Amino acid sequence: MTVSEALRLAARRFSKAGVPNPALDADLLLRHVTGWDQVRVVTEADLELAPDVEARFLALVEGRARRRPAQHLVGTQHFWRHEFVVTPDVLIPRPETEVLVEISLGLLRELTAPLIVDVGTGSGCIALSLAAERPDAVVHALDVSPAALAVARRNARRLGLERRVAFHEGDLLEPVTDLAGRVDLVASNPPYVDASEVPDLMPEVRDHEPRLAIQPPGDRCSVYRRLAPQALRALRPDGRLVVEIGQGMEGEVSRLLADAGFTLEQVVADLRSIPRTIVARKPQ
């Protein structure tokens, strides 16, 4: 089987299975098994694949056709400026979460040695991206899942940041109550998919990503409702809480943050013009 034949076969298989962007995923999986870049895939289109490479490629194709996430098959996902290891134990980093990182860096620009807490760190993509951009920062990454923290620690080692970020297991901000009144920024991308919405999620998300990171234990605002007063206690005066929200949640989350004592500063949309990130300030 040649390179071009392999790509066509995979794209057809993915289209039949309802996989979005079948040609892109075919290219991704082929580059993963060959170790080639996109240019070589094009220039070597007529080259016969080695039998072992072909076998590995076809196995990945079948996995993707069964709607396993491509990121689980290749083991990584690009986020901000780095490649992060991802497994079924963590939420796959999304491009829209990069908005939260960008906003956070802007808020921290004028601060020296800022103290940052990432709540629900998952793969560590937020905490580690901020730590990489701000070598002077003190960063704490929290998660209730020990399996997720294992992935985050693995990513920290890969990026050479294992001594820069402290990881804590526990519920929301409970592991760092000793930081009360001193934190400059609390960042969080909490679970916010309502239980009624789960059956309609794409199979890649519904069946393969950790439910704990997608669906909160109560209504879709339940984690924000618990996080807000904890964040208010953790932050210093004028410190910021930066949270990601789901579509249609802007008003509800803004109100509960205000009720908790925060001053709403801004709501920022993602590249699809969906309100995605809320910034709230602790008053002096």
C-alpha positions as CSV (number, residue, x, y, z in Angstrom):
1,M,0.0,0.0,0.0
2,T,1.4,3.4,-1.0
3,V,1.2,6.5,1.1
4,S,-1.5,8.0,-1.0
5,E,-3.5,4.8,-1.0
6,A,-3.3,4.6,2.8
7,L,-4.6,8.2,3.1
8,R,-7.5,7.5,0.8
9,L,-8.4,4.3,2.6
10,A,-8.4,6.0,6.0
11,A,-10.4,9.0,4.8
12,R,-13.0,6.8,3.3
13,R,-13.2,4.7,6.5
14,F,-13.5,7.8,8.6
15,S,-16.2,9.3,6.4
16,K,-18.3,6.2,6.6
17,A,-17.9,6.2,10.4
18,G,-19.0,9.8,10.7
19,V,-15.6,11.1,11.9
20,P,-15.2,14.8,11.5
21,N,-12.3,16.0,9.3
22,P,-11.5,12.6,7.9
23,A,-8.6,13.7,5.7
24,L,-6.9,15.6,8.5
25,D,-7.1,12.7,10.8
26,A,-5.8,10.3,8.2
27,D,-2.8,12.6,7.7
28,L,-2.3,12.9,11.4
29,L,-2.2,9.1,12.0
30,L,0.0,8.5,9.0
31,R,2.5,11.1,10.2
32,H,2.4,9.6,13.6
33,V,3.4,6.0,12.5
34,T,6.0,7.2,10.0
35,G,7.5,10.1,11.9
36,W,7.3,12.3,8.8
37,D,6.2,15.9,8.5
38,Q,3.5,17.0,6.2
39,V,5.9,17.9,3.4
40,R,7.3,14.4,3.2
41,V,3.9,12.9,3.2
42,V,3.2,14.8,0.0
43,T,6.5,14.2,-1.6
44,E,6.5,10.5,-0.8
45,A,2.9,9.9,-1.9
46,D,3.9,7.0,-4.2
47,L,6.2,5.3,-1.7
48,E,5.2,1.8,-0.5
49,L,4.7,1.7,3.3
50,A,6.8,-0.9,5.1
51,P,4.6,-3.9,6.3
52,D,5.0,-3.0,10.0
53,V,4.2,0.6,9.4
54,E,1.2,-0.3,7.3
55,A,-0.1,-2.7,10.1
56,R,0.3,0.0,12.8
57,F,-1.4,2.6,10.6
58,L,-4.4,0.3,9.9
59,A,-4.8,-0.5,13.6
60,L,-5.0,3.2,14.4
61,V,-7.4,3.7,11.6
62,E,-9.8,1.1,13.0
63,G,-9.4,2.7,16.5
64,R,-10.4,6.1,15.1
65,A,-13.2,4.7,13.1
66,R,-14.6,3.4,16.4
67,R,-14.5,7.0,17.4
68,R,-11.6,6.9,19.8
69,P,-10.1,10.4,19.9
70,A,-7.1,10.8,17.6
71,Q,-5.3,12.4,20.6
72,H,-5.6,9.2,22.5
73,L,-4.3,7.2,19.5
74,V,-1.2,9.4,19.0
75,G,-0.8,10.2,22.7
76,T,-0.5,14.0,22.6
77,Q,-2.3,17.2,21.9
78,H,-0.7,20.6,21.1
79,F,-1.8,23.4,23.4
80,W,-0.4,27.0,23.5
81,R,3.3,26.4,22.7
82,H,3.8,22.8,23.8
83,E,2.8,19.1,23.1
84,F,1.0,17.6,26.1
85,V,0.6,13.9,26.8
86,V,-3.1,13.0,27.0
87,T,-4.7,9.8,28.1
88,P,-8.3,8.8,28.9
89,D,-7.7,10.1,32.5
90,V,-7.6,13.7,31.4
91,L,-9.7,16.1,29.3
92,I,-8.1,16.7,25.9
93,P,-6.9,20.4,25.9
94,R,-9.1,22.5,23.6
95,P,-8.0,25.5,21.6
96,E,-10.7,27.7,23.3
97,T,-8.9,27.2,26.6
98,E,-5.9,29.0,25.2
99,V,-8.0,32.1,25.6
100,L,-7.9,31.6,29.4
101,V,-4.1,31.3,29.2
102,E,-3.7,34.4,27.1
103,I,-5.9,36.5,29.4
104,S,-4.1,35.2,32.5
105,L,-0.8,36.2,31.1
106,G,-2.0,39.7,30.4
107,L,-3.4,40.0,34.0
108,L,0.0,38.9,35.4
109,R,2.1,41.1,33.2
110,E,2.8,43.8,35.7
111,L,3.3,41.5,38.7
112,T,6.6,40.1,39.9
113,A,6.8,36.5,41.1
114,P,3.0,36.0,40.9
115,L,1.3,33.3,42.9
116,I,-1.0,31.2,40.6
117,V,-3.4,28.4,41.4
118,D,-4.9,26.2,38.7
119,V,-8.0,24.3,39.9
120,G,-8.8,21.1,38.1
121,T,-5.5,21.0,36.3
122,G,-6.2,17.7,34.3
123,S,-3.3,17.4,31.9
124,G,-1.6,20.4,33.4
125,C,-2.0,22.4,30.2
126,I,-3.0,25.7,31.9
127,A,-0.6,25.5,34.9
128,L,2.3,24.4,32.8
129,S,1.7,26.9,30.0
130,L,1.6,29.7,32.5
131,A,4.7,28.4,34.3
132,A,6.6,28.2,31.0
133,E,5.8,31.7,30.1
134,R,6.5,33.1,33.6
135,P,9.7,31.6,35.0
136,D,9.3,33.8,38.1
137,A,5.8,32.5,38.9
138,V,5.0,30.2,41.8
139,V,2.4,27.8,40.4
140,H,0.1,25.3,42.2
141,A,-1.9,22.8,40.2
142,L,-4.8,21.0,41.9
143,D,-7.0,18.1,40.9
144,V,-9.3,15.7,42.7
145,S,-8.2,12.8,40.4
146,P,-4.9,11.1,41.2
147,A,-4.8,9.6,37.7
148,A,-5.1,13.1,36.2
149,L,-2.3,14.4,38.5
150,A,-0.1,11.6,37.3
151,V,-0.5,12.8,33.7
152,A,0.1,16.4,34.7
153,R,3.3,15.4,36.5
154,R,4.4,13.5,33.5
155,N,3.9,16.6,31.3
156,A,5.8,18.7,33.9
157,R,8.8,16.3,33.5
158,R,8.6,16.4,29.7
159,L,8.7,20.2,29.8
160,G,11.3,20.5,32.4
161,L,8.9,22.2,34.8
162,E,8.7,19.5,37.5
163,R,10.4,21.8,40.0
164,R,8.4,24.9,39.0
165,V,4.9,23.6,39.7
166,A,3.5,22.0,42.9
167,F,0.8,19.4,42.4
168,H,-1.9,18.8,45.0
169,E,-4.7,16.2,45.2
170,G,-8.0,17.3,46.6
171,D,-11.3,19.0,46.1
172,L,-11.2,22.5,44.5
173,L,-9.0,24.8,46.6
174,E,-9.0,22.8,49.8
175,P,-5.4,21.5,49.4
176,V,-4.0,25.1,49.5
177,T,-6.0,26.8,52.3
178,D,-2.6,27.9,53.7
179,L,-2.4,30.3,50.8
180,A,-5.5,32.3,51.8
181,G,-5.3,36.0,51.0
182,R,-2.1,35.7,49.0
183,V,-2.9,34.3,45.6
184,D,-2.7,36.6,42.6
185,L,-4.7,34.5,40.2
186,V,-7.0,31.5,40.4
187,A,-7.6,29.8,37.0
188,S,-10.0,27.0,36.3
189,N,-11.7,25.2,33.5
190,P,-14.2,23.2,35.5
191,P,-16.7,20.6,34.3
192,Y,-19.8,22.4,33.0
193,V,-21.8,20.0,30.7
194,D,-25.3,19.5,32.1
195,A,-26.4,15.9,32.5
196,S,-29.1,16.4,29.9
197,E,-26.5,17.4,27.3
198,V,-24.3,14.3,27.8
199,P,-26.2,11.9,25.4
200,D,-25.8,14.5,22.6
201,L,-22.0,14.9,22.9
202,M,-19.8,13.5,20.2
203,P,-18.8,9.9,20.9
204,E,-15.2,10.9,21.3
205,V,-16.1,13.0,24.3
206,R,-19.1,11.1,25.7
207,D,-17.4,7.7,25.6
208,H,-13.7,8.3,25.9
209,E,-13.0,11.4,28.0
210,P,-13.3,11.4,31.8
211,R,-16.9,12.1,32.9
212,L,-15.5,13.8,36.0
213,A,-13.9,16.5,33.8
214,I,-17.0,17.0,31.7
215,Q,-20.1,16.7,33.8
216,P,-20.3,18.4,37.3
217,P,-21.9,16.4,40.1
218,G,-24.9,18.8,40.2
219,D,-26.3,21.4,37.8
220,R,-23.9,22.9,35.2
221,C,-23.0,25.8,37.5
222,S,-22.5,23.7,40.7
223,V,-18.7,23.8,40.6
224,Y,-18.6,27.5,40.0
225,R,-21.0,28.0,42.9
226,R,-18.6,26.1,45.2
227,L,-15.4,27.5,43.7
228,A,-16.3,31.2,44.0
229,P,-16.3,31.6,47.8
230,Q,-13.1,29.5,48.0
231,A,-11.4,31.6,45.4
232,L,-12.5,34.8,47.2
233,R,-10.8,33.6,50.3
234,A,-7.6,32.5,48.5
235,L,-7.1,35.7,46.5
236,R,-5.4,38.8,47.7
237,P,-7.3,42.1,47.3
238,D,-7.4,42.9,43.6
239,G,-6.5,39.3,42.8
240,R,-8.4,37.7,39.8
241,L,-10.4,34.6,39.2
242,V,-10.4,33.5,35.6
243,V,-12.8,30.7,34.6
244,E,-13.9,29.0,31.4
245,I,-17.6,28.7,30.8
246,G,-19.8,26.8,28.4
247,Q,-22.1,28.3,25.8
248,G,-25.0,30.2,27.2
249,M,-23.6,30.3,30.8
250,E,-22.3,33.9,30.8
251,G,-25.2,35.5,32.7
252,E,-25.7,32.7,35.2
253,V,-22.0,32.4,36.1
254,S,-21.5,36.2,36.2
255,R,-24.4,36.5,38.7
256,L,-23.1,33.8,41.0
257,L,-19.6,35.3,41.0
258,A,-21.1,38.7,41.9
259,D,-23.2,37.2,44.6
260,A,-20.0,35.6,46.1
261,G,-18.5,39.1,46.3
262,F,-16.5,39.4,43.1
263,T,-16.5,42.4,40.8
264,L,-17.0,41.3,37.2
265,E,-14.3,42.7,34.9
266,Q,-14.7,41.1,31.5
267,V,-16.2,38.3,29.4
268,V,-14.0,37.2,26.5
269,A,-15.3,35.3,23.5
270,D,-13.4,32.5,21.8
271,L,-12.6,32.3,18.0
272,R,-16.2,31.2,17.3
273,S,-17.5,34.4,19.1
274,I,-18.9,32.3,22.0
275,P,-18.5,33.9,25.4
276,R,-15.9,31.6,26.8
277,T,-13.8,33.2,29.7
278,I,-14.9,35.3,32.6
279,V,-12.5,37.5,34.6
280,A,-13.6,38.5,38.1
281,R,-11.7,40.6,40.6
282,K,-11.7,40.5,44.4
283,P,-12.4,44.0,45.7
284,Q,-10.0,45.7,48.0
